[in-house]
Amino acid sequence: MNFKDSIKQDLEVFFNLEEFGEEIVYNDTSFPAIFLNKSDYIANDGYIDSTPALLIKTTNAANIYIGDVLYFRNEKFFVLKKEFKDEFVTKIYISKDNRKF
Protein backbone atom coordinates (compact mmCIF):
# COMPACT_ATOMS: atom_id res chain seq x y z
CA MET A 1 0.00 0.00 0.00
CA ASN A 2 1.40 3.41 -0.91
CA PHE A 3 1.31 6.46 1.37
CA LYS A 4 -1.70 8.14 -0.29
CA ASP A 5 -3.75 4.97 0.00
CA SER A 6 -2.80 4.77 3.66
CA ILE A 7 -4.00 8.34 4.26
CA LYS A 8 -7.30 7.64 2.49
CA GLN A 9 -7.79 4.59 4.68
CA ASP A 10 -7.07 6.63 7.84
CA LEU A 11 -9.54 9.31 6.76
CA GLU A 12 -12.27 6.70 6.53
CA VAL A 13 -11.79 6.09 10.26
CA PHE A 14 -11.89 9.77 11.24
CA PHE A 15 -14.88 10.62 9.04
CA ASN A 16 -16.78 7.54 10.19
CA LEU A 17 -20.11 8.60 11.74
CA GLU A 18 -19.45 6.29 14.68
CA GLU A 19 -16.10 7.94 15.38
CA PHE A 20 -15.53 11.69 14.78
CA GLY A 21 -17.73 12.26 11.74
CA GLU A 22 -21.12 13.94 11.79
CA GLU A 23 -23.60 14.05 8.94
CA ILE A 24 -24.12 17.20 6.89
CA VAL A 25 -26.65 17.68 4.12
CA TYR A 26 -25.83 19.69 1.04
CA ASN A 27 -28.14 19.82 -1.99
CA ASP A 28 -30.08 16.75 -0.81
CA THR A 29 -26.85 14.76 -0.47
CA SER A 30 -25.45 13.74 2.88
CA PHE A 31 -21.86 12.98 3.76
CA PRO A 32 -19.68 13.02 6.89
CA ALA A 33 -17.80 16.02 8.22
CA ILE A 34 -15.72 16.80 11.28
CA PHE A 35 -16.96 19.81 13.23
CA LEU A 36 -14.54 22.45 14.54
CA ASN A 37 -16.28 24.67 17.08
CA LYS A 38 -13.90 27.58 16.57
CA SER A 39 -11.58 28.09 13.62
CA ASP A 40 -9.57 31.24 12.94
CA TYR A 41 -9.46 32.98 9.57
CA ILE A 42 -8.26 36.29 8.19
CA ALA A 43 -11.26 38.49 7.36
CA ASN A 44 -11.42 40.95 4.45
CA ASP A 45 -10.40 43.78 6.76
CA GLY A 46 -7.18 41.92 7.59
CA TYR A 47 -8.15 41.12 11.18
CA ILE A 48 -8.27 37.62 12.56
CA ASP A 49 -11.74 36.37 13.45
CA SER A 50 -13.12 32.96 14.27
CA THR A 51 -16.16 30.96 13.26
CA PRO A 52 -17.24 27.32 13.28
CA ALA A 53 -15.88 25.18 10.47
CA LEU A 54 -16.25 21.73 8.99
CA LEU A 55 -13.54 19.49 7.65
CA ILE A 56 -14.85 17.44 4.76
CA LYS A 57 -13.28 15.18 2.19
CA THR A 58 -12.11 17.22 -0.78
CA THR A 59 -14.08 14.96 -3.11
CA ASN A 60 -17.28 16.02 -1.32
CA ALA A 61 -16.33 19.71 -1.42
CA ALA A 62 -15.88 20.01 -5.18
CA ASN A 63 -19.24 21.72 -5.83
CA ILE A 64 -19.61 23.68 -2.58
CA TYR A 65 -19.31 27.45 -2.99
CA ILE A 66 -19.38 30.58 -0.82
CA GLY A 67 -22.97 31.51 -0.02
CA ASP A 68 -24.30 27.97 -0.38
CA VAL A 69 -26.56 26.54 2.30
CA LEU A 70 -25.91 23.31 4.14
CA TYR A 71 -27.58 21.63 7.09
CA PHE A 72 -25.69 20.40 10.09
CA ARG A 73 -27.16 19.19 13.39
CA ASN A 74 -30.60 20.02 11.94
CA GLU A 75 -29.68 23.70 11.57
CA LYS A 76 -29.19 25.83 8.49
CA PHE A 77 -25.69 27.22 7.86
CA PHE A 78 -24.17 29.38 5.14
CA VAL A 79 -20.77 28.69 3.62
CA LEU A 80 -18.54 31.69 4.34
CA LYS A 81 -15.25 30.48 2.99
CA LYS A 82 -13.79 27.36 1.42
CA GLU A 83 -10.17 26.56 2.15
CA PHE A 84 -8.53 23.81 0.13
CA LYS A 85 -6.14 22.05 2.50
CA ASP A 86 -4.92 19.25 0.25
CA GLU A 87 -6.23 16.60 -2.08
CA PHE A 88 -7.81 14.80 0.88
CA VAL A 89 -9.41 17.44 3.15
CA THR A 90 -11.07 20.84 2.64
CA LYS A 91 -12.12 23.25 5.40
CA ILE A 92 -15.51 24.94 5.07
CA TYR A 93 -16.10 27.96 7.33
CA ILE A 94 -19.78 28.26 8.25
CA SER A 95 -22.17 30.70 9.91
CA LYS A 96 -25.83 30.77 10.84
CA ASP A 97 -26.16 34.11 9.07
CA ASN A 98 -25.12 34.92 5.53
CA ARG A 99 -22.46 37.51 6.32
CA LYS A 100 -19.71 37.79 3.77
CA PHE A 101 -15.95 37.70 4.20
GISUL-V268655 format. One record per pair of residues at least 6 apart in sequence whose C-alpha atoms are under 7 Angstrom apart, sorted by the first residue. I is the first residue (numbers start at 1). J is the second residue. D is the distance in whole Angstrom. If there is no record, write none. Layout:
BEGIN
I:J:D
I:J:D
END
This chain:
BEGIN
13:19:7
14:20:5
14:21:6
15:21:4
15:32:6
15:33:6
15:34:7
17:32:7
20:34:6
21:32:5
21:33:5
21:34:5
22:32:5
22:33:5
22:34:6
23:30:6
23:31:6
23:32:5
23:33:6
23:72:7
24:30:5
24:31:6
24:32:6
24:33:7
24:70:7
24:71:6
24:72:5
25:31:7
25:70:6
25:71:5
25:72:7
26:70:5
26:71:7
32:56:7
33:54:6
33:55:6
33:56:5
34:54:5
34:55:5
34:56:7
35:53:6
35:54:5
35:55:7
36:52:6
36:53:5
36:54:6
37:52:5
37:53:7
38:50:6
38:51:5
38:52:5
38:53:7
39:50:5
39:51:5
39:52:6
39:53:6
40:48:7
40:49:6
40:50:4
40:51:7
41:48:6
41:49:6
41:50:6
42:48:5
42:49:6
43:49:6
43:101:6
44:101:6
51:93:7
51:94:7
51:95:7
52:93:6
52:94:6
52:95:7
53:91:7
53:92:5
53:93:4
53:94:5
54:91:6
54:92:5
54:93:6
55:89:6
55:90:6
55:91:5
55:92:6
56:89:6
56:90:6
56:91:6
57:88:6
57:89:5
57:90:6
58:87:6
58:88:5
58:89:5
58:90:5
61:90:7
65:79:7
66:79:5
66:80:5
66:81:6
66:82:7
67:78:6
67:79:5
67:80:6
67:98:7
68:78:6
68:79:5
69:76:7
69:77:6
69:78:5
69:79:6
70:76:6
70:77:5
70:78:6
71:77:6
76:96:6
77:94:6
77:95:5
77:96:5
78:94:5
78:95:5
78:96:6
78:97:6
78:98:6
79:92:7
79:93:6
79:94:5
79:95:7
80:93:5
80:94:5
80:95:7
80:100:6
80:101:7
81:92:6
81:93:5
82:91:6
82:92:5
82:93:6
83:90:6
83:91:5
83:92:6
84:90:5
84:91:6
85:91:7
END
